Amino acid sequence: MRQKNTMVKSQSGQLTVGIDLGDKFSHYCILDRAGDVLEEGRIRTTADALRAHFESRGPMRLAIETGTHSTWVNELLVGLGHEVFVANTRDIPSISESNSKSDPNDAERTARSSRS
């Protein structure tokens, strides 16, 4: 796991997070305003784990893939004060047409596609 800061804080819209949701574990990638990777890792796909990881951080833009867990994850993250986009990754060519598919790569590509 690559990480510059253990506690990333931001003002709204400054950081963008992509989360590739999985049934047991999800992969995430946090980008700074310039598009550099600040942090990436793997987290359990549970409300407690996601809350613990994202609750104490300032407002961020998060992009999650549509799927089984997207409804409750969206509600949880919005409730923590984050801006959340639910993306159909089939509509994002850099993910759907990639020859190097992996959960960490998909998390980063999802974040990059959602940067403002």
C-alpha positions in Angstrom: 0.0 0.0 0.0 1.4 3.4 -1.1 0.7 6.2 1.4 2.0 9.7 1.9 -0.1 10.6 4.9 -1.9 8.3 7.4 -4.6 11.0 7.9 -5.6 12.8 4.8 -7.7 15.9 5.4 -9.1 18.2 2.7 -11.5 20.9 1.9 -14.6 19.9 -0.2 -13.7 18.8 -3.7 -9.9 18.8 -3.1 -9.5 15.0 -2.9 -11.1 12.3 -5.0 -11.5 8.7 -4.0 -12.3 5.7 -6.2 -13.6 2.6 -4.5 -13.8 -0.7 -6.3 -16.5 -2.5 -4.2 -16.1 -6.2 -3.5 -18.2 -8.6 -1.4 -15.6 -9.1 1.3 -13.0 -6.4 0.6 -12.9 -3.2 -1.4 -10.0 -1.4 -2.9 -9.6 2.4 -2.7 -7.4 5.0 -4.2 -7.2 8.7 -3.0 -6.0 11.3 -5.4 -5.0 14.9 -4.5 -6.0 17.9 -6.5 -3.1 17.4 -8.9 -4.1 13.8 -9.5 -1.2 12.3 -7.6 -2.0 9.1 -5.5 -2.0 10.0 -1.8 -3.1 6.7 -0.5 -4.4 3.4 -1.7 -5.3 0.2 0.0 -7.8 -2.5 0.8 -10.6 -2.3 3.3 -13.3 -4.7 4.5 -16.7 -4.1 2.8 -18.6 -3.5 6.1 -20.3 -0.4 7.4 -18.0 -0.4 10.5 -14.8 -0.6 8.5 -15.9 2.1 5.9 -17.1 4.4 8.7 -13.9 4.0 10.6 -11.8 4.8 7.5 -13.8 7.7 6.1 -15.5 9.3 9.1 -12.7 11.4 10.4 -11.6 12.8 7.1 -12.7 16.1 5.7 -15.3 16.1 2.9 -14.1 14.3 -0.2 -15.5 13.3 -3.6 -16.0 9.6 -3.7 -16.8 7.5 -6.8 -18.0 3.9 -6.3 -19.1 1.4 -8.8 -22.7 0.4 -9.2 -23.5 -3.0 -7.8 -24.7 -5.1 -4.9 -23.2 -2.8 -2.2 -23.5 0.6 -3.9 -26.8 1.7 -2.3 -25.9 1.2 1.3 -22.3 2.4 0.8 -23.6 5.5 -1.0 -25.9 6.3 1.9 -23.2 5.7 4.5 -20.6 7.9 2.8 -23.1 10.7 2.1 -24.1 10.5 5.8 -20.5 11.1 6.7 -20.5 14.4 4.7 -18.9 13.2 1.5 -19.9 13.8 -2.1 -20.6 10.4 -3.7 -21.0 9.4 -7.3 -22.2 6.0 -8.3 -20.6 5.0 -11.6 -21.4 2.3 -14.0 -17.9 1.2 -14.8 -19.1 -0.3 -18.1 -19.6 3.3 -19.2 -16.0 4.2 -18.4 -13.8 3.0 -21.3 -10.5 3.2 -19.3 -11.9 0.5 -17.0 -14.2 -1.6 -19.2 -11.7 -1.7 -22.1 -8.6 -2.1 -20.0 -6.2 -5.0 -20.5 -4.8 -4.6 -17.0 -7.9 -5.2 -14.9 -7.4 -5.5 -11.2 -9.2 -4.1 -8.2 -6.5 -1.6 -7.3 -6.2 -0.4 -10.9 -10.0 -0.1 -11.2 -10.1 1.9 -7.9 -7.6 4.4 -9.3 -9.3 4.6 -12.7 -12.7 5.2 -11.0 -11.1 8.1 -9.0 -9.5 9.6 -12.1 -12.7 9.5 -14.0 -14.5 11.4 -11.2 -12.0 14.2 -10.7 -13.3 17.8 -11.1 
